Amino acid sequence: MHLVSYLKKKFLRSKDPPLPIDHQIIFLHRLSHILKKGYPLVEALQMTGWDHRLKAKADDMILTLKLGEPFSTACERARFSSTVTTFLYFSNFQDNLAEIIHQCRELLQMKKDQKEKLFKVIRYPFLLFIFLIAAFIIMKKTVIPNFLLLFEGEDNKALWLMIVINYMMNISGIVVILFIIAATSFKFILPRLSIQKKLSLYERFPPLKTYHSFNVSFLFTTHLYSLLQAGLTLKQAMELIQGHHQHEILAHYSQRIVLDLSEGKTTASAIHSCSLFRNELTDIFHHTNDMKALQDELEMLSEFFMEYMQEKINSWLQMIQPVFFIGIAIVIVSIYASIMLPLYHWMNQM
């Protein structure tokens, strides 16, 4: 009873901070390494907790396991990343826990590396953007009103240039404000949308469709491969994926596939009806009937999706900085021209 009451108090404390990503990566790396040495899970968690930074979470997870909960639930209550808890949910039906934990660690490391690259790429453009906002404000408050007053009543190109730039600044400010409002609204409204509306939204916008297409295909391929490898039939694997609601698109598609299979459709046609699944996934089920060959091809396709996503993200990151710098250079030249051309025109009139 003491153990149960302690856990209830522990899990009701919503202010407990999640484990930082760096610590999650260390935790999973050490835990998988210890498990591969042959130690049982509870003992491996105790040894992982030798590091004082990880001890509190390790102790909480041990208590959860002693209550009979699965390891994925222990990680979820310890507030690990959703990437980890999603993958570990399917570990309840497999024997290769150490390998799955190692895979979770690699995924977290990849996400961390991509975030660091993104921060490095946008850091200097962001500072320049802040500088441009300050320059726009100064021009709107001082430079432009003075020039408009200086050339009031005259009909010349310098005056028209200043008026056009003034309107462009107003439009740019409105666009930035609308973008911030839209991004904020999107963040809060999206979780409240139904799954059908989310899918419709993703399919209408190519960048969102591309990202979710690779993400959903990778998750489905990886989980299906691991469940088939554990000895489950295709239908059993689909039903398990359907029952995991943490990734609702994956669960929704699995439910649709199970329903189509019950109506007599082939697996390939059922998967093809899911618009966010990549064509490569459909092709596998078109020409593969042997279960062992299917497992091998799903494993290779999962690795392909992982590598392709990394390459795509890296290529997008490499494009951000040049495009941003070109845009900033155009704005700076426009500001310079808006100040100097009227001055040259005024000096020629003297």
C-alpha positions as a LaTeX table, in Angstrom:
\begin{tabular}{lrrr}
\hline
Residue & $x$ (\AA) & $y$ (\AA) & $z$ (\AA) \\
\hline
Met1 & 0.00 & 0.00 & 0.00 \\
His2 & 2.86 & 2.36 & 0.75 \\
Leu3 & 4.26 & 1.73 & $-2.72$ \\
Val4 & 0.89 & 2.41 & $-4.40$ \\
Ser5 & 0.27 & 5.64 & $-2.47$ \\
Tyr6 & 3.79 & 6.85 & $-3.25$ \\
Leu7 & 3.31 & 6.22 & $-6.95$ \\
Lys8 & $-0.05$ & 7.99 & $-7.02$ \\
Lys9 & 1.49 & 11.09 & $-5.45$ \\
Lys10 & 4.44 & 10.86 & $-7.80$ \\
Phe11 & 2.39 & 10.59 & $-10.97$ \\
Leu12 & $-0.08$ & 13.30 & $-9.96$ \\
Arg13 & 2.71 & 15.85 & $-9.72$ \\
Ser14 & 2.43 & 17.51 & $-13.11$ \\
Lys15 & 5.19 & 19.97 & $-12.31$ \\
Asp16 & 7.89 & 17.31 & $-12.52$ \\
Pro17 & 10.05 & 18.41 & $-15.46$ \\
Pro18 & 10.71 & 15.96 & $-18.30$ \\
Leu19 & 14.18 & 14.53 & $-18.57$ \\
Pro20 & 16.28 & 16.74 & $-20.91$ \\
Ile21 & 16.95 & 15.22 & $-24.33$ \\
Asp22 & 20.70 & 15.00 & $-23.59$ \\
His23 & 19.98 & 13.01 & $-20.44$ \\
Gln24 & 17.45 & 10.81 & $-22.26$ \\
Ile25 & 20.09 & 9.94 & $-24.85$ \\
Ile26 & 22.62 & 9.07 & $-22.11$ \\
Phe27 & 19.97 & 7.11 & $-20.20$ \\
Leu28 & 18.96 & 5.01 & $-23.21$ \\
His29 & 22.54 & 4.47 & $-24.32$ \\
Arg30 & 23.63 & 3.15 & $-20.92$ \\
Leu31 & 20.49 & 1.10 & $-20.41$ \\
Ser32 & 20.76 & $-0.64$ & $-23.79$ \\
His33 & 24.46 & $-1.30$ & $-23.22$ \\
Ile34 & 23.79 & $-2.90$ & $-19.82$ \\
Leu35 & 20.89 & $-4.98$ & $-21.18$ \\
Lys36 & 23.10 & $-6.29$ & $-23.99$ \\
Lys37 & 25.49 & $-7.54$ & $-21.29$ \\
Gly38 & 22.69 & $-9.86$ & $-20.10$ \\
Tyr39 & 21.46 & $-8.02$ & $-17.00$ \\
Pro40 & 17.71 & $-8.05$ & $-16.20$ \\
Leu41 & 15.77 & $-4.82$ & $-16.74$ \\
Val42 & 15.32 & $-3.78$ & $-13.09$ \\
Glu43 & 18.98 & $-4.35$ & $-12.31$ \\
Ala44 & 19.98 & $-2.49$ & $-15.47$ \\
Leu45 & 17.85 & 0.47 & $-14.37$ \\
Gln46 & 19.50 & 0.42 & $-10.94$ \\
Met47 & 22.94 & 0.51 & $-12.56$ \\
Thr48 & 21.86 & 3.30 & $-14.90$ \\
Gly49 & 20.77 & 5.23 & $-11.81$ \\
Trp50 & 24.35 & 5.29 & $-10.53$ \\
Asp51 & 24.56 & 8.59 & $-12.40$ \\
His52 & 22.94 & 11.12 & $-10.03$ \\
Arg53 & 21.38 & 12.95 & $-13.00$ \\
Leu54 & 19.42 & 9.82 & $-13.95$ \\
Lys55 & 18.77 & 8.28 & $-10.54$ \\
Ala56 & 15.36 & 9.90 & $-9.86$ \\
Lys57 & 13.89 & 8.78 & $-13.17$ \\
Ala58 & 15.44 & 5.31 & $-12.87$ \\
Asp59 & 13.92 & 4.87 & $-9.39$ \\
Asp60 & 10.50 & 6.01 & $-10.62$ \\
Met61 & 10.63 & 3.56 & $-13.51$ \\
Ile62 & 11.63 & 0.68 & $-11.21$ \\
Leu63 & 8.63 & 1.41 & $-8.97$ \\
Thr64 & 6.33 & 1.45 & $-11.99$ \\
Leu65 & 7.68 & $-1.90$ & $-13.18$ \\
Lys66 & 7.16 & $-3.39$ & $-9.70$ \\
Leu67 & 3.48 & $-2.48$ & $-10.00$ \\
Gly68 & 3.31 & $-4.72$ & $-13.07$ \\
Glu69 & 3.22 & $-1.98$ & $-15.68$ \\
Pro70 & 5.12 & $-2.45$ & $-18.97$ \\
Phe71 & 8.39 & $-0.66$ & $-19.64$ \\
Ser72 & 6.76 & 1.69 & $-22.19$ \\
Thr73 & 4.36 & 2.92 & $-19.48$ \\
Ala74 & 7.29 & 3.45 & $-17.12$ \\
Cys75 & 9.00 & 5.62 & $-19.74$ \\
Glu76 & 5.80 & 7.53 & $-20.45$ \\
Arg77 & 5.24 & 8.32 & $-16.77$ \\
Ala78 & 8.89 & 9.34 & $-16.48$ \\
Arg79 & 8.06 & 11.83 & $-19.27$ \\
Phe80 & 10.40 & 10.52 & $-21.92$ \\
Ser81 & 10.02 & 11.78 & $-25.48$ \\
Ser82 & 6.98 & 10.56 & $-27.42$ \\
Thr83 & 9.44 & 9.10 & $-29.95$ \\
Val84 & 10.71 & 6.77 & $-27.23$ \\
Thr85 & 7.35 & 5.81 & $-25.77$ \\
Thr86 & 5.87 & 5.09 & $-29.21$ \\
Phe87 & 8.67 & 2.70 & $-30.12$ \\
Leu88 & 8.75 & 1.06 & $-26.70$ \\
Tyr89 & 5.02 & 0.35 & $-26.81$ \\
Phe90 & 5.73 & $-2.32$ & $-29.41$ \\
Ser91 & 8.62 & $-3.72$ & $-27.36$ \\
Asn92 & 5.99 & $-5.29$ & $-25.07$ \\
Phe93 & 5.44 & $-7.91$ & $-27.78$ \\
Gln94 & 9.10 & $-8.57$ & $-28.58$ \\
Asp95 & 12.21 & $-9.99$ & $-26.95$ \\
Asn96 & 14.82 & $-7.58$ & $-28.33$ \\
Leu97 & 14.30 & $-4.74$ & $-25.82$ \\
Ala98 & 17.97 & $-3.74$ & $-25.82$ \\
Glu99 & 17.98 & $-3.27$ & $-29.60$ \\
Ile100 & 14.76 & $-1.23$ & $-29.53$ \\
Ile101 & 16.14 & 1.02 & $-26.78$ \\
His102 & 19.30 & 1.48 & $-28.85$ \\
Gln103 & 17.15 & 2.43 & $-31.86$ \\
Cys104 & 15.24 & 4.96 & $-29.73$ \\
Arg105 & 18.54 & 6.46 & $-28.66$ \\
Glu106 & 19.64 & 6.83 & $-32.30$ \\
Leu107 & 16.36 & 8.53 & $-33.24$ \\
Leu108 & 16.65 & 10.98 & $-30.35$ \\
Gln109 & 20.27 & 11.69 & $-31.30$ \\
Met110 & 19.23 & 12.35 & $-34.90$ \\
Lys111 & 16.49 & 14.77 & $-33.81$ \\
Lys112 & 18.87 & 16.53 & $-31.44$ \\
Asp113 & 21.51 & 16.91 & $-34.15$ \\
Gln114 & 18.97 & 18.29 & $-36.62$ \\
Lys115 & 17.70 & 20.84 & $-34.09$ \\
Glu116 & 21.26 & 21.97 & $-33.37$ \\
Lys117 & 21.96 & 22.32 & $-37.10$ \\
Leu118 & 18.75 & 24.31 & $-37.56$ \\
Phe119 & 19.70 & 26.63 & $-34.71$ \\
Lys120 & 23.16 & 27.21 & $-36.17$ \\
Val121 & 21.69 & 27.88 & $-39.62$ \\
Ile122 & 19.05 & 30.41 & $-38.52$ \\
Arg123 & 21.03 & 32.08 & $-35.72$ \\
Tyr124 & 22.75 & 34.78 & $-37.79$ \\
Pro125 & 19.82 & 35.34 & $-40.20$ \\
Phe126 & 17.56 & 35.75 & $-37.17$ \\
Leu127 & 19.86 & 38.40 & $-35.68$ \\
Leu128 & 19.92 & 40.21 & $-39.03$ \\
Phe129 & 16.14 & 39.98 & $-39.18$ \\
Ile130 & 15.89 & 41.65 & $-35.76$ \\
Phe131 & 18.29 & 44.35 & $-37.01$ \\
Leu132 & 16.08 & 44.91 & $-40.09$ \\
Ile133 & 12.99 & 45.27 & $-37.93$ \\
Ala134 & 14.77 & 47.93 & $-35.88$ \\
Ala135 & 15.90 & 49.66 & $-39.10$ \\
Phe136 & 12.35 & 49.59 & $-40.47$ \\
Ile137 & 10.99 & 51.13 & $-37.28$ \\
Ile138 & 13.60 & 53.92 & $-37.34$ \\
Met139 & 12.89 & 54.65 & $-41.01$ \\
Lys140 & 9.14 & 54.70 & $-40.44$ \\
Lys141 & 9.49 & 57.07 & $-37.49$ \\
Thr142 & 12.20 & 59.43 & $-38.72$ \\
Val143 & 13.65 & 59.05 & $-42.24$ \\
Ile144 & 10.54 & 58.54 & $-44.36$ \\
Pro145 & 8.41 & 61.32 & $-42.74$ \\
Asn146 & 11.29 & 63.81 & $-43.17$ \\
Phe147 & 11.83 & 62.91 & $-46.83$ \\
Leu148 & 8.11 & 63.07 & $-47.57$ \\
Leu149 & 8.03 & 66.50 & $-45.98$ \\
Leu150 & 11.13 & 67.58 & $-47.94$ \\
Phe151 & 9.67 & 66.57 & $-51.32$ \\
Glu152 & 6.08 & 67.50 & $-50.55$ \\
Gly153 & 4.33 & 68.96 & $-53.58$ \\
Glu154 & 6.99 & 67.75 & $-56.03$ \\
Asp155 & 6.51 & 65.07 & $-58.69$ \\
Asn156 & 9.72 & 63.09 & $-58.98$ \\
Lys157 & 10.93 & 59.51 & $-58.88$ \\
Ala158 & 12.58 & 59.89 & $-55.50$ \\
Leu159 & 9.27 & 60.83 & $-53.88$ \\
Trp160 & 7.46 & 57.94 & $-55.56$ \\
Leu161 & 10.23 & 55.55 & $-54.46$ \\
Met162 & 9.86 & 56.69 & $-50.87$ \\
Ile163 & 6.06 & 56.26 & $-51.00$ \\
Val164 & 6.41 & 52.76 & $-52.47$ \\
Ile165 & 8.94 & 51.74 & $-49.80$ \\
Asn166 & 6.64 & 53.14 & $-47.11$ \\
Tyr167 & 3.78 & 50.96 & $-48.39$ \\
Met168 & 6.09 & 47.94 & $-48.66$ \\
Met169 & 7.11 & 48.34 & $-45.03$ \\
Asn170 & 3.47 & 48.51 & $-43.98$ \\
Ile171 & 2.65 & 45.39 & $-46.00$ \\
Ser172 & 5.73 & 43.55 & $-44.65$ \\
Gly173 & 4.74 & 44.36 & $-41.09$ \\
Ile174 & 1.19 & 43.11 & $-41.67$ \\
Val175 & 2.50 & 39.90 & $-43.29$ \\
Val176 & 4.85 & 39.21 & $-40.36$ \\
Ile177 & 2.07 & 39.80 & $-37.81$ \\
Leu178 & $-0.35$ & 37.58 & $-39.74$ \\
Phe179 & 2.31 & 34.85 & $-40.01$ \\
Ile180 & 2.93 & 34.93 & $-36.25$ \\
Ile181 & $-0.82$ & 34.78 & $-35.54$ \\
Ala182 & $-1.30$ & 31.93 & $-38.05$ \\
Ala183 & 1.63 & 29.93 & $-36.64$ \\
Thr184 & 0.40 & 30.39 & $-33.07$ \\
Ser185 & $-3.17$ & 29.48 & $-34.02$ \\
Phe186 & $-1.97$ & 26.44 & $-35.97$ \\
Lys187 & $-0.05$ & 25.19 & $-32.94$ \\
Phe188 & $-3.08$ & 25.39 & $-30.63$ \\
Ile189 & $-5.83$ & 24.46 & $-33.10$ \\
Leu190 & $-4.14$ & 21.46 & $-34.79$ \\
Pro191 & $-4.31$ & 19.10 & $-31.74$ \\
Arg192 & $-8.06$ & 19.78 & $-31.49$ \\
Leu193 & $-8.83$ & 18.88 & $-35.11$ \\
Ser194 & $-10.32$ & 15.51 & $-36.00$ \\
Ile195 & $-8.09$ & 13.00 & $-37.74$ \\
Gln196 & $-9.95$ & 13.48 & $-41.03$ \\
Lys197 & $-9.42$ & 17.24 & $-40.95$ \\
Lys198 & $-5.74$ & 16.79 & $-40.09$ \\
Leu199 & $-5.24$ & 14.41 & $-43.02$ \\
Ser200 & $-7.06$ & 16.82 & $-45.34$ \\
Leu201 & $-4.85$ & 19.67 & $-44.14$ \\
Tyr202 & $-1.64$ & 17.68 & $-44.61$ \\
Glu203 & $-2.64$ & 16.58 & $-48.11$ \\
Arg204 & $-3.35$ & 20.15 & $-49.26$ \\
Phe205 & 0.04 & 21.58 & $-48.31$ \\
Pro206 & 3.01 & 19.91 & $-50.09$ \\
Pro207 & 5.64 & 20.60 & $-47.36$ \\
Leu208 & 3.40 & 19.09 & $-44.66$ \\
Lys209 & 2.46 & 16.18 & $-46.92$ \\
Thr210 & 6.11 & 15.41 & $-47.71$ \\
Tyr211 & 7.15 & 15.45 & $-44.05$ \\
His212 & 4.24 & 13.38 & $-42.75$ \\
Ser213 & 4.44 & 11.00 & $-45.69$ \\
Phe214 & 7.99 & 9.99 & $-44.82$ \\
Asn215 & 7.38 & 10.08 & $-41.07$ \\
Val216 & 4.24 & 7.91 & $-41.13$ \\
Ser217 & 5.72 & 5.50 & $-43.69$ \\
Phe218 & 8.90 & 5.13 & $-41.62$ \\
Leu219 & 7.00 & 4.46 & $-38.38$ \\
Phe220 & 4.61 & 2.00 & $-40.01$ \\
Thr221 & 7.41 & 0.13 & $-41.79$ \\
Thr222 & 9.59 & $-0.05$ & $-38.67$ \\
His223 & 6.83 & $-1.19$ & $-36.30$ \\
Leu224 & 5.36 & $-3.67$ & $-38.77$ \\
Tyr225 & 8.80 & $-5.20$ & $-39.36$ \\
Ser226 & 9.52 & $-5.53$ & $-35.63$ \\
Leu227 & 6.11 & $-7.13$ & $-34.92$ \\
Leu228 & 6.40 & $-9.60$ & $-37.82$ \\
Gln229 & 9.89 & $-10.47$ & $-36.64$ \\
Ala230 & 8.42 & $-11.21$ & $-33.20$ \\
Gly231 & 6.26 & $-13.91$ & $-34.79$ \\
Leu232 & 2.93 & $-12.12$ & $-35.14$ \\
Thr233 & 0.77 & $-12.51$ & $-38.21$ \\
Leu234 & 0.15 & $-9.55$ & $-40.49$ \\
Lys235 & $-3.39$ & $-9.09$ & $-39.16$ \\
Gln236 & $-2.26$ & $-9.30$ & $-35.52$ \\
Ala237 & 0.47 & $-6.73$ & $-36.18$ \\
Met238 & $-2.02$ & $-4.35$ & $-37.82$ \\
Glu239 & $-4.42$ & $-4.70$ & $-34.90$ \\
Leu240 & $-1.66$ & $-3.90$ & $-32.40$ \\
Ile241 & $-0.62$ & $-0.80$ & $-34.33$ \\
Gln242 & $-4.28$ & 0.16 & $-34.53$ \\
Gly243 & $-4.58$ & $-0.07$ & $-30.74$ \\
His244 & $-1.73$ & 2.36 & $-30.09$ \\
His245 & $-3.34$ & 5.82 & $-30.15$ \\
Gln246 & $-0.29$ & 7.91 & $-29.33$ \\
His247 & 0.32 & 8.31 & $-33.07$ \\
Glu248 & $-3.24$ & 8.79 & $-34.27$ \\
Ile249 & $-2.51$ & 8.83 & $-38.03$ \\
Leu250 & $-0.77$ & 5.47 & $-37.77$ \\
Ala251 & $-3.64$ & 4.05 & $-35.71$ \\
His252 & $-6.23$ & 5.46 & $-38.12$ \\
Tyr253 & $-4.49$ & 3.99 & $-41.18$ \\
Ser254 & $-4.04$ & 0.61 & $-39.46$ \\
Gln255 & $-7.75$ & 0.57 & $-38.61$ \\
Arg256 & $-8.60$ & 1.30 & $-42.24$ \\
Ile257 & $-6.26$ & $-1.45$ & $-43.48$ \\
Val258 & $-7.76$ & $-4.01$ & $-41.05$ \\
Leu259 & $-11.25$ & $-3.05$ & $-42.25$ \\
Asp260 & $-10.25$ & $-3.34$ & $-45.93$ \\
Leu261 & $-8.65$ & $-6.74$ & $-45.32$ \\
Ser262 & $-11.83$ & $-7.97$ & $-43.63$ \\
Glu263 & $-13.75$ & $-6.93$ & $-46.76$ \\
Gly264 & $-11.49$ & $-9.09$ & $-48.94$ \\
Lys265 & $-9.13$ & $-6.47$ & $-50.34$ \\
Thr266 & $-5.46$ & $-7.24$ & $-50.81$ \\
Thr267 & $-2.88$ & $-5.75$ & $-48.46$ \\
Ala268 & $-1.35$ & $-3.72$ & $-51.29$ \\
Ser269 & $-4.67$ & $-2.11$ & $-52.26$ \\
Ala270 & $-5.51$ & $-1.45$ & $-48.61$ \\
Ile271 & $-2.18$ & 0.31 & $-48.04$ \\
His272 & $-2.51$ & 2.18 & $-51.35$ \\
Ser273 & $-5.77$ & 3.75 & $-50.11$ \\
Cys274 & $-3.81$ & 5.49 & $-47.32$ \\
Ser275 & $-2.70$ & 8.65 & $-49.10$ \\
Leu276 & 0.21 & 9.53 & $-46.81$ \\
Phe277 & 1.93 & 6.16 & $-47.26$ \\
Arg278 & 4.81 & 6.25 & $-49.74$ \\
Asn279 & 4.52 & 4.32 & $-53.00$ \\
Glu280 & 7.59 & 2.26 & $-52.06$ \\
Leu281 & 5.57 & 0.73 & $-49.24$ \\
Thr282 & 2.76 & $-0.27$ & $-51.58$ \\
Asp283 & 5.22 & $-1.75$ & $-54.08$ \\
Ile284 & 6.62 & $-4.13$ & $-51.47$ \\
Phe285 & 3.22 & $-5.72$ & $-50.87$ \\
His286 & 2.48 & $-5.88$ & $-54.60$ \\
His287 & 5.36 & $-8.22$ & $-55.41$ \\
Thr288 & 6.13 & $-9.93$ & $-52.08$ \\
Asn289 & 4.02 & $-12.76$ & $-50.67$ \\
Asp290 & 6.59 & $-14.69$ & $-48.64$ \\
Met291 & 6.62 & $-13.52$ & $-45.01$ \\
Lys292 & 10.40 & $-13.86$ & $-44.59$ \\
Ala293 & 11.05 & $-11.88$ & $-47.76$ \\
Leu294 & 8.52 & $-9.28$ & $-46.58$ \\
Gln295 & 10.37 & $-8.84$ & $-43.29$ \\
Asp296 & 13.69 & $-8.37$ & $-45.09$ \\
Glu297 & 12.26 & $-5.79$ & $-47.48$ \\
Leu298 & 10.51 & $-3.91$ & $-44.68$ \\
Glu299 & 13.82 & $-3.73$ & $-42.80$ \\
Met300 & 15.60 & $-2.35$ & $-45.87$ \\
Leu301 & 12.78 & 0.11 & $-46.56$ \\
Ser302 & 12.86 & 1.34 & $-42.96$ \\
Glu303 & 16.59 & 2.04 & $-43.29$ \\
Phe304 & 15.96 & 3.77 & $-46.63$ \\
Phe305 & 13.30 & 6.06 & $-45.13$ \\
Met306 & 15.62 & 6.94 & $-42.25$ \\
Glu307 & 18.53 & 7.83 & $-44.54$ \\
Tyr308 & 16.32 & 9.69 & $-47.00$ \\
Met309 & 14.75 & 11.80 & $-44.23$ \\
Gln310 & 18.20 & 12.74 & $-42.96$ \\
Glu311 & 19.31 & 13.74 & $-46.47$ \\
Lys312 & 16.13 & 15.78 & $-47.07$ \\
Ile313 & 16.40 & 17.63 & $-43.76$ \\
Asn314 & 20.08 & 18.40 & $-44.38$ \\
Ser315 & 19.33 & 19.72 & $-47.88$ \\
Trp316 & 16.53 & 21.95 & $-46.53$ \\
Leu317 & 18.82 & 23.27 & $-43.81$ \\
Gln318 & 21.50 & 24.09 & $-46.38$ \\
Met319 & 18.97 & 26.07 & $-48.41$ \\
Ile320 & 17.62 & 28.16 & $-45.53$ \\
Gln321 & 20.68 & 30.33 & $-44.94$ \\
Pro322 & 21.44 & 31.34 & $-48.59$ \\
Val323 & 17.78 & 32.14 & $-49.30$ \\
Phe324 & 17.51 & 34.16 & $-46.11$ \\
Phe325 & 20.73 & 36.07 & $-46.81$ \\
Ile326 & 19.63 & 36.88 & $-50.38$ \\
Gly327 & 16.33 & 38.24 & $-49.08$ \\
Ile328 & 18.09 & 40.32 & $-46.43$ \\
Ala329 & 20.57 & 41.65 & $-49.01$ \\
Ile330 & 17.69 & 42.80 & $-51.24$ \\
Val331 & 16.04 & 44.57 & $-48.31$ \\
Ile332 & 19.29 & 46.27 & $-47.29$ \\
Val333 & 19.91 & 47.49 & $-50.85$ \\
Ser334 & 16.34 & 48.81 & $-50.96$ \\
Ile335 & 16.84 & 50.69 & $-47.71$ \\
Tyr336 & 20.11 & 52.15 & $-48.96$ \\
Ala337 & 18.50 & 53.21 & $-52.23$ \\
Ser338 & 15.52 & 54.75 & $-50.44$ \\
Ile339 & 17.86 & 56.96 & $-48.43$ \\
Met340 & 20.53 & 57.84 & $-50.98$ \\
Leu341 & 18.49 & 58.38 & $-54.16$ \\
Pro342 & 16.37 & 61.17 & $-52.69$ \\
Leu343 & 19.54 & 62.79 & $-51.33$ \\
Tyr344 & 21.24 & 62.67 & $-54.75$ \\
His345 & 18.10 & 64.10 & $-56.35$ \\
Trp346 & 17.93 & 66.93 & $-53.81$ \\
Met347 & 21.66 & 67.72 & $-54.24$ \\
Asn348 & 21.26 & 67.92 & $-58.06$ \\
Gln349 & 18.48 & 70.45 & $-57.65$ \\
Met350 & 20.66 & 72.80 & $-55.59$ \\
\hline
\end{tabular}
